[in-house]
Amino acid sequence: MAMDHMISDGYSLNLLIGEVLTAYTQLERDGEIALPSISVQLADYAMWQRGASPAWVASHCKYWHSRLEVCSRLTFPSDSASAAIGHWAAVPVLIDHKLRTALVEWARVRQTTLVMTVLTAYIVLVMRWCGVNETIIQYQSDGREISPKVRYTIGFFASLLFLRIQVEADDDFTTLLHRVTAEYCSARAHADYGYLAAQTPRPGFTRNTAFNWIPQRSITSLDEHQGALGALTACPIPFGNPGLTRCYIDHEPGVLLYDTEYQVNGTVCFPGSRFSTALMENFGRNFLLVLRLLVDKPRIRVANVVLTC
């Protein structure tokens, strides 16, 4: 399946896979397709967004400009002298079952979520990796929270929340977690749905590192379709996307994480012309190191976190 990113997103791809499997199941069982109707399509949403834009600007634009106007791009240290724009590459990172279980318990005790916990650890990694105590972290949202009517609509709803994070000298993981959570809630209340990234000239911080968490509910499970699929057998096939080698983009490395019941499967995505695979593999290893520190030493000062070479 190939879907243009201008009118689709990862959430939509999973919707389409689910619909195709459901339709096949219905054909096998009943001989006809009866998918639920979609009340709002992407074109309807686009028209609504254009009409609502003036009201959003009046209510929220001042917040974002005052919040982010002094912020600039955060540049990761590179080990390549190549041009700053290059094709995407990726290395795997895995939060295994044991570590995920420990993180879930850590989050439960502190009355927070797994995603906020992992985001806090990632922010610590980025701050220490880049040697800064303040920056903008881009949090990828699926955009479906705008209305329950678009939950099952195929279209590009994904948008970024820009989190301005400061790390104080005495911050430990728990203290920083509270600040990250408050910033996330504030950004969500003023969600811009692409307004900042569409500005001309494009603000430098829109090329900062991004944290993309894919929750379990967003991923189509093949298991739930197996019982009625009859002769069809579905199994994963390893696939290297050839588009990655032709997709040139000027962006700092980011992380993409797929949550499952047992583990979190992820990748560190980065411009291949600026960063070597070895450097980004080390970045991934340090991500896991920070996650384990968060579990084992939650009261350690963030400023005292030491990364490995």
C-alpha positions in Angstrom: 0.0 0.0 0.0 1.3 3.4 -0.9 -0.4 6.6 0.4 0.7 10.2 -0.3 1.8 11.9 2.9 0.2 15.2 1.8 -3.3 13.6 2.3 -2.6 10.8 4.7 -0.5 9.8 7.7 0.6 6.7 9.7 -2.7 6.6 11.6 -4.6 6.6 8.3 -2.5 3.7 6.9 -3.5 1.6 9.9 -7.1 2.5 9.3 -6.9 1.5 5.7 -5.3 -1.8 6.5 -8.0 -2.5 9.1 -10.7 -1.6 6.6 -9.3 -3.9 3.9 -9.0 -6.8 6.3 -12.5 -6.2 7.6 -13.9 -6.0 4.1 -12.2 -9.2 3.1 -13.6 -10.9 6.2 -17.1 -9.7 5.4 -16.8 -10.9 1.8 -15.7 -14.3 2.9 -18.4 -14.6 5.5 -21.4 -12.7 4.0 -20.5 -12.1 0.4 -20.8 -8.3 0.8 -19.0 -5.4 2.3 -20.7 -3.3 5.0 -18.2 -0.9 6.5 -19.4 1.8 8.9 -20.1 5.2 7.2 -17.6 8.1 7.8 -19.4 11.3 8.7 -16.5 13.6 8.1 -14.0 13.2 5.3 -10.7 15.0 4.9 -12.1 17.6 2.4 -14.8 18.5 5.0 -12.2 18.9 7.7 -10.0 21.1 5.4 -12.9 23.4 4.7 -13.8 23.6 8.4 -10.1 24.3 9.3 -9.9 27.1 6.8 -13.1 28.7 8.1 -12.0 28.3 11.7 -8.5 29.7 11.2 -9.3 33.4 11.9 -10.9 32.5 15.2 -7.9 30.3 16.2 -5.4 33.0 15.3 -7.4 35.5 17.5 -7.4 33.1 20.4 -4.1 31.3 20.3 -1.6 33.1 18.0 -0.4 35.5 20.7 0.4 32.6 23.0 2.6 30.8 20.5 4.5 33.9 19.3 5.2 35.1 22.9 6.1 31.5 23.9 8.4 30.7 21.1 9.6 33.9 19.5 13.1 33.8 21.1 13.6 30.1 20.4 16.0 28.9 17.6 16.9 25.6 16.1 18.7 23.0 18.2 21.5 21.5 16.2 22.7 18.0 17.1 26.5 17.4 17.2 27.4 15.7 13.9 30.1 13.4 12.8 29.9 14.2 9.1 31.1 17.1 7.1 28.5 16.6 4.4 25.8 19.0 3.4 23.2 19.6 6.1 20.4 18.2 3.9 20.3 14.5 3.3 18.2 11.4 3.0 16.6 9.8 6.0 18.2 6.8 7.6 17.2 4.8 10.6 18.5 2.6 13.4 16.4 0.4 15.7 15.9 0.9 19.4 14.0 -1.5 21.6 12.4 -1.0 25.0 12.1 -4.7 26.0 9.4 -6.3 28.1 11.4 -6.0 31.3 12.2 -2.3 30.9 8.7 -1.5 29.7 7.2 -3.2 32.7 9.4 -1.3 35.1 8.5 2.0 33.3 4.8 1.3 33.5 5.2 0.7 37.3 7.3 3.9 37.7 4.6 5.8 35.9 1.8 4.2 38.0 3.4 5.2 41.3 3.7 8.8 40.1 0.2 8.9 38.6 1.3 9.6 35.1 1.4 7.7 31.8 4.0 5.6 30.1 4.3 8.1 27.2 5.0 11.0 29.5 7.6 9.0 31.3 9.4 8.0 28.2 9.1 11.5 26.8 10.8 12.9 29.9 13.7 10.5 29.6 14.0 11.4 25.9 14.2 15.1 26.8 16.9 14.4 29.3 18.9 12.5 26.6 18.5 15.4 24.1 19.5 18.0 26.6 22.6 16.1 27.8 23.5 15.0 24.2 23.4 18.6 22.9 24.7 20.3 26.1 21.8 22.7 26.6 19.3 23.4 29.3 16.5 24.8 27.2 15.0 23.9 23.9 11.9 23.1 21.8 11.0 19.5 21.6 8.4 18.6 18.9 5.8 16.1 20.1 4.0 14.3 17.3 0.2 14.2 17.8 -2.2 12.1 15.7 -4.5 15.1 15.6 -7.6 13.0 16.1 -8.5 14.7 19.4 -10.1 17.6 17.6 -13.3 15.6 17.2 -14.5 12.0 17.7 -16.0 12.4 14.2 -12.6 12.1 12.5 -11.3 9.1 14.5 -11.9 6.8 11.6 -11.3 9.3 8.8 -8.4 8.7 6.4 -6.4 11.9 6.0 -3.5 14.0 7.2 -4.5 15.0 10.7 -1.1 14.5 12.3 0.3 17.7 13.8 3.1 18.8 16.1 3.0 20.2 19.6 5.9 22.5 20.4 7.1 22.0 23.9 9.4 24.6 25.3 11.4 22.8 28.0 13.8 24.2 30.6 15.9 22.0 32.8 16.9 23.6 36.1 20.1 22.8 38.0 18.4 20.9 40.8 15.9 19.0 38.6 15.6 15.2 39.0 13.5 13.0 36.8 10.3 13.4 38.8 10.6 17.2 39.0 11.2 17.4 35.2 8.3 15.0 34.6 5.9 17.5 36.3 7.3 20.4 34.2 7.1 18.4 31.0 3.5 17.3 31.8 2.4 20.9 32.5 4.0 22.1 29.2 2.3 19.3 27.3 -1.1 20.2 28.7 -0.6 23.9 27.9 0.5 23.1 24.3 -2.5 20.8 23.9 -4.8 23.5 25.0 -3.4 25.8 22.3 -2.9 23.1 19.7 -2.0 24.8 16.4 -2.7 21.9 13.9 0.1 23.0 11.5 -0.1 26.8 11.8 3.5 27.3 13.1 5.1 24.9 10.6 3.3 26.7 7.7 4.8 30.1 8.5 7.1 31.7 5.9 10.0 31.8 6.6 9.7 28.6 8.5 10.9 29.0 12.1 14.1 27.2 12.9 12.7 25.2 15.8 10.2 23.4 13.5 13.3 21.4 12.4 14.1 20.3 16.0 14.1 16.8 17.2 10.7 15.1 17.3 9.2 12.5 19.6 6.6 10.4 17.9 4.7 7.9 20.1 2.3 5.5 18.4 -0.1 4.1 21.0 -1.5 0.6 20.8 -4.9 1.7 19.8 -3.4 3.2 16.6 -2.0 -0.1 15.3 -4.1 -2.6 13.4 -3.8 -6.1 14.9 -3.8 -8.9 12.4 -4.7 -11.4 15.1 -8.2 -10.0 15.5 -8.9 -10.8 11.9 -7.4 -14.3 11.7 -10.5 -16.2 12.9 -12.7 -15.3 10.0 -10.2 -14.8 7.2 -10.5 -18.4 6.0 -7.9 -19.1 3.3 -6.0 -15.8 3.8 -2.9 -15.9 5.9 -1.3 -12.7 7.0 2.2 -12.4 8.2 4.8 -9.6 8.5 7.2 -9.1 5.7 10.5 -7.2 6.2 10.5 -4.2 3.9 13.0 -1.4 3.4 11.2 1.7 2.1 13.1 2.9 -1.1 11.6 6.3 -0.6 13.8 6.9 2.4 16.9 7.1 0.1 15.2 9.7 -2.1 13.6 11.8 0.6 15.7 14.8 1.3 14.9 16.8 4.4 16.6 19.2 6.7 15.7 18.0 10.2 17.4 17.0 13.4 17.3 13.3 14.5 14.1 12.1 16.1 12.6 9.0 17.6 9.6 7.0 16.4 8.2 4.5 19.0 5.4 1.9 18.6 4.0 0.8 21.9 2.8 -2.8 22.2 1.5 -4.9 25.1 4.9 -6.5 25.6 7.5 -4.0 24.4 8.1 -0.7 22.6 9.6 -1.0 19.1 11.2 2.1 17.8 13.7 3.7 15.5 16.0 6.7 15.6 15.5 8.5 12.3 18.2 10.9 11.1 19.6 12.6 7.9 22.2 10.2 6.6 24.5 12.9 5.2 25.1 14.5 8.7 25.2 11.5 11.0 26.8 8.1 10.8 24.9 4.9 11.7 27.4 4.3 14.5 26.7 7.7 16.1 22.9 7.2 16.0 23.2 3.7 17.3 25.1 5.2 20.3 22.3 7.8 20.6 19.8 4.9 20.8 21.9 3.1 23.4 22.0 6.2 25.5 18.3 6.5 25.3 18.0 3.1 26.9 20.6 4.1 29.5 18.6 7.2 30.5 15.4 5.1 30.7 17.1 2.7 33.1 18.5 5.5 35.2 15.0 6.9 35.5 13.8 3.6 36.9 16.8 2.9 39.1 17.7 6.4 40.3 14.7 8.7 39.9 16.1 11.2 42.3 19.4 11.7 40.5 19.9 15.2 39.2 19.4 15.5 35.5 22.6 17.6 35.3 24.5 14.6 36.7 23.4 12.1 34.0 26.5 10.9 32.2 26.1 9.5 28.7 28.5 6.9 27.2 30.7 7.4 24.2 
